[in-house]
């Protein structure tokens, strides 16, 4: 087989690692690549957003499967173009991906089909949005409707904070055109849960529920990031709760997308808040999470190549997924200053004996300069450990983290601490 991974971050390295492990005889390619993908795939001089280049390469080289990792190529219609040219592609169509690329679309879809989510309104006028804020007496979340690299939601404690967020999003344009339309929604209280399903538009298979840590600093303090760590499984995601989510949220969402003429094929992320009223949707993503993929995929023992081909062809024939009997913890090592400004080009020192079958280093913001590994992004590495328990996985993960060195390295020290406390009492 010939398989192309579109993207070059931590999620894509993890996908490449899993797919290569499942089909080691396949030929793998990746757009640009990073400092960790070199051993597994041929790096192409193509940006993930170069739709014409990717389509041209995929058709000329007769790719058997193209896996689209990030959201922007989906928004640009890469899947549609590849499918038109007969290239089997894992990733939803542009119309289906709007469930992520437009928060306004997603919220209106949920309202129309009765899918539980927070009360909300959508605005394109700054003045009308401010009037709405002043008319409400509940805490609000201000969201840029378009894509903002996972940083477009601002949780506000007061009307003044909400107005300030609106000014930054709609006037200062901190998220660019993604903030031309905003969603103002009631702030939900509870624990968050990351819920992922594979679907061919009809059949649905769920991965292990996980929890992400979005804030930059310990104790869930500081600005939102793309994710500073994750763990799975989550003890509060009981079989009964999982069943309720599949029946009350995922199933109706897949059916709603069919009804809207946007059949959904791919991986669907459902970001949930577990409230006193039950699970409610915070947002949808049309792709694997990052860093959730770094804990989901090492726990998945099913063959991902076969699953993706089934999803992409609309013929998912598996009835269940199989998982490792283990827990996984991922800690993200970031450049100091992230998610704000940060320095690039710091030399990264990873001990040669650190990786094993139960300890993986997934590269995100790294590159090779004259064969020297250096930082090239905000989130640099994802260190993932497997263990017989969350406590064991966490201990192994942080032991590895302490051995990896680069200047201005920043990481949270409390990934999965809440879960450990919950389990140990």
PyMOL commands that set and color helices and strands:
alter all, ss='L'
color gray80, all
select helices_A, chain A and resi 10-22+51-60+71-75+78-84+94-101+103-113+126-135+159-171+176-179+218-220+239-259+293-299+304-313+390-401+417-424
alter helices_A, ss='H'
color red, helices_A
select strands_A, chain A and resi 2-6+27-31+42-44+65-68+89-90+120-123+140-144+153-155+182-186+191-199+204-206+210-212+215-217+221-224+229-232+266-275+278-285+327-335+359-363+366-369+372-375+379-387+409-410
alter strands_A, ss='S'
color yellow, strands_A
deselect
rebuild
show_as cartoon
